[in-house]
Amino acid sequence: MSASAEELLLRYRDRFEGFPDPLFLAFEESLRTLDKNLSQDELISWVESGMSIMQTSLRSWEAAAEYFRVSQRMLKTLPFSRFLEWASLSSSLSDASPSIAAAYIRNAPWVVSKLTLPQMEQWAQQGLQMYRGTWKSSSLASKFFDST
């Protein structure tokens, strides 16, 4: 890992305190991989996008962990500017429901090669429309993303 990536790891480590260990491990593993392909500015934007998802609610760490896990696969398909748009959409979903966002993010790498980014936004909205603020509707929306 480059010195700049090591510095990022140290700079952001304390923001993971209080969250389960798998979140930081997903971040660290993805940072090590992306360090080879992204500029320093892009890495910082990538980290900040993940932090945005992570800090939307108590349970949003699950969505953030999925974000860190799938980032490399998403960046193989999307240019970085489009990736950031997708990350912003993922953060918005996490605001509404972290479990729905986690399902959306987890399944995005398989969908992104088949849909344009505007179509992915529509896909996200279709799943979100199923959500009515209950655990049952959250489960239904998550299954929608898992089965797409």
C-alpha positions in Angstrom: 0.0 0.0 0.0 1.3 3.4 -0.8 2.3 5.9 1.8 -0.7 8.1 0.9 -3.1 5.2 1.4 -1.5 4.3 4.7 -2.0 8.0 5.7 -5.7 7.7 4.7 -6.1 4.5 6.7 -4.7 6.3 9.8 -6.7 9.5 9.2 -10.0 7.7 9.0 -9.5 4.8 11.5 -11.0 6.6 14.5 -14.2 7.3 12.6 -14.8 3.5 12.6 -14.7 3.3 16.4 -18.0 2.0 17.8 -18.8 0.2 14.6 -18.4 -3.6 14.1 -15.0 -4.8 13.0 -16.2 -6.1 9.6 -16.8 -2.5 8.5 -13.2 -1.4 9.0 -11.9 -4.6 7.5 -14.0 -4.1 4.3 -12.7 -0.5 4.2 -9.1 -1.5 4.6 -9.2 -4.3 2.1 -10.9 -2.1 -0.5 -8.5 0.8 0.1 -5.5 -1.6 -0.5 -7.0 -2.6 -3.8 -8.2 0.8 -5.0 -4.9 2.4 -4.1 -3.4 0.9 -7.2 -6.1 2.4 -9.5 -7.2 5.7 -8.1 -5.5 9.0 -7.6 -5.1 10.5 -4.1 -8.1 12.9 -4.7 -10.2 10.1 -6.0 -9.4 7.9 -2.9 -10.4 10.7 -0.6 -13.7 11.2 -2.5 -14.3 7.4 -2.3 -13.6 7.4 1.4 -15.9 10.4 2.0 -18.7 8.8 0.0 -18.4 5.7 2.2 -18.4 7.9 5.4 -21.5 9.6 4.1 -23.3 6.2 3.8 -21.9 5.0 7.2 -23.1 8.0 9.2 -26.7 8.2 8.1 -28.0 6.0 11.0 -27.0 3.4 13.5 -27.6 0.5 11.2 -26.1 2.2 8.1 -22.7 0.5 8.8 -24.1 -2.5 6.9 -24.7 -0.5 3.8 -21.3 1.2 4.1 -19.6 -2.2 4.4 -21.3 -3.3 1.2 -20.2 -0.1 -0.5 -16.6 -0.8 0.5 -16.9 -4.4 -0.7 -18.3 -3.7 -4.1 -16.4 -0.5 -5.0 -13.7 -2.2 -7.0 -16.3 -4.1 -9.1 -18.3 -0.9 -9.7 -15.2 1.0 -10.7 -14.4 -1.6 -13.3 -17.7 -0.6 -15.1 -18.2 3.0 -14.2 -15.9 6.0 -14.7 -15.1 7.6 -11.4 -17.5 10.6 -11.9 -20.4 8.2 -12.5 -19.3 6.0 -9.6 -19.7 9.1 -7.3 -23.2 9.6 -8.6 -24.0 6.0 -7.8 -22.5 6.5 -4.3 -24.6 9.5 -3.8 -27.7 7.6 -4.7 -26.6 4.8 -2.3 -26.3 7.4 0.5 -29.8 8.7 -0.2 -31.2 5.1 0.0 -29.3 4.7 3.3 -31.1 7.8 4.6 -34.4 6.1 3.9 -33.5 2.6 5.0 -30.0 1.2 5.6 -31.1 -2.4 5.0 -32.6 -1.5 1.6 -29.5 0.4 0.8 -27.3 -2.6 1.7 -29.3 -4.8 -0.6 -29.2 -2.3 -3.4 -25.4 -1.8 -3.1 -24.7 -5.5 -2.7 -26.5 -6.2 -6.0 -25.4 -3.2 -8.0 -22.3 -4.8 -9.6 -24.5 -7.3 -11.4 -27.0 -4.7 -12.6 -24.6 -1.9 -13.6 -23.4 -3.7 -16.7 -27.0 -4.1 -17.9 -28.5 -0.7 -17.0 -27.5 2.9 -17.5 -27.1 5.1 -14.4 -30.5 6.8 -14.9 -32.0 3.3 -15.2 -30.2 2.3 -12.0 -31.8 5.3 -10.3 -35.2 4.1 -11.5 -34.4 0.6 -10.2 -33.5 2.2 -6.8 -36.8 4.2 -6.8 -38.8 1.1 -7.6 -37.4 -0.7 -4.6 -37.8 2.3 -2.4 -41.5 2.7 -3.4 -42.1 -0.7 -1.7 -40.9 0.7 1.6 -43.6 1.9 4.0 -41.5 2.3 7.1 -42.1 -1.2 8.4 -39.8 -4.2 8.7 -42.0 -6.2 6.4 -41.8 -3.6 3.6 -38.1 -3.2 4.2 -37.7 -6.9 3.8 -39.8 -6.9 0.6 -37.8 -4.1 -0.9 -34.5 -5.8 0.0 -35.7 -9.0 -1.6 -36.6 -7.0 -4.7 -33.0 -6.0 -5.0 -31.7 -9.4 -4.1 -33.8 -11.1 -6.8 -33.3 -8.6 -9.6 
